[in-house]
């Protein structure tokens, strides 16, 4: 049996924007740290995939660090049949990186909003009321009062 609290799904950007409004500054820093860590790992993976794709296509490999000293793959199991998989993985990783960049921009905007507030000590509730509302057409439960068996009420990047 699966409980609703154990189900996690990626949060949509509009839900993310609403959720971070209700987060403390410390929580914002932790979220930023998690996103930056994920971005770093994806970028490193993409560099390796790009080197493999270039090598498989017979192109010059600009980042030879991803290959061994002789310019070969560091993993002997990689061959031309993997080209499509590597290209597809690169494409998917780029989409994920784009989503992470949107989240980083949202964090930047939230921090700028907080820094520009008349009083940095104002409550989150009054800070939220001073902003233009975001449509809740997607059914976002920003108060976490509704448990959805198909989604999570926590921020999942």
N, C-alpha and C positions, 0 to 999 in steps of 0.2 A: 504494500500500500504506500503510495506517495502522498506526502502532505504538501499543502500549498506552500508552506514556508521553505520547502526544499527545492522548489522549482525556480530556476533562474533563466532569464532571457535577456538579451541585450536591450538596453533602454533606448528608446528613440530620442533624438536630439531635443525635441520640444519637452519631453518628459524630464530629460536631463537638466534642462534650463530651469524648470520648475523645482526639481529636487535640490539643486545646489543653492537655490534661494533660501531654503530652509536648513542648510548645513552651516555648521560653525566654520570659522576661519581655519581652525585646525583640520577639520574634515576636508575643506577645500584643498589644503596643502597635501593631505594624504591622497586625495583623488588625483591631483596633478602629478604626484610622485608615481602612482600606479600607471597613469597614462604614459608619462615620459619613459618609464621602464619598458612598457609594452612596445612603444614606438621604437625604442633603441633595439630591442630584440627583432622586431619586424624589419627594420632597416638593415640590420646585419644579415638577416636571412635573405633579404632581397638582393644584397650585394653578392652573396654566394650564388643565388639562383641566376642572377644576371651573368655572372662569370661562366656558369655552366651552360647557359643558353648560348652565349657568344662562342664558347669553345665548340659546342655541338654544331653550330651553324658554320663553323670554320672562320669566324671573324676574329679579329684581334681582341684579346682579353685585356681590358684596361686595368683591371684589379687582379693582378696575378697572385696576390696574397691568398686568394680564395682557392687557388690551385696549389699543387705541390711544387717543389723546386724545379722540376723539369717541365712545368706548364701543363701537367696532366691533372686529372681529377684526383682529389685526395681519397676518394671512395671508388674502388675498382668496380663496384656494381653499377655504376652510372654509364649509360650508353645512349645512343641516338633515340631509342624508343621512349626515353624520358623527356625529350624536348617538349612535347605537348603538355605534359604534366607540369614541367617547370614554368612554361609560359603562362599556363592557367593559374598556377600558384602565385606568380608575380602579379597577375591582374587582380586576383582576389585580395592579396596583401595590400595592393595600392588602394583598393576600396576601403579596407579596414583602416589604413593610415589616414585616408581622407576623413573618415568618421572620427578618429581620434583627434585630428587637427580641428574639427568642428567643436569638439568638447573642450579642447585647450582654449579656443577662441571664446567659448561661452564662459569658461573659468576666468579668463582675462576680463571680459565684460562685467562679470559679477564682482570681481575684485575692484575694478575701476568704479563701479556703481557704489560699492561700499566706501571706497576712499573719498568719493566726491559728495557723500551724504553730509548734511549740515552737522550731524553729530555721529561720530563713529560708534557711539555707545547705544544708538537707537536699537530698538528690538527688531528682530527679523520680521515680525508681523507688520510693524509700521513701515519697514523698508519695502515689503512686498506691496503694501497698499499704495505706495507712491509711484509705482511703475505702471506702465501700460499693461493691461491684461493680455495674456496669451490665450488663444482659443483652447478650450478644453474638449474640442470635438473628438479627440482620440480617447476620451474617457479616462483621463489621468486621475488617479486617486492620490493627490498630493498630500492628503491628510492621513493616508494609510488606514482608512476606516473600512475599506472593502477588501476582502481577501479574494483574489482572482486565482482560480485553479490553473489558469493557463499563463499566468504572469507573476511577477514578483513586485512587491512594493518597495524593495530596496534598490539602491543604485547599483546596477551591474553594467560595467563598462562593456 
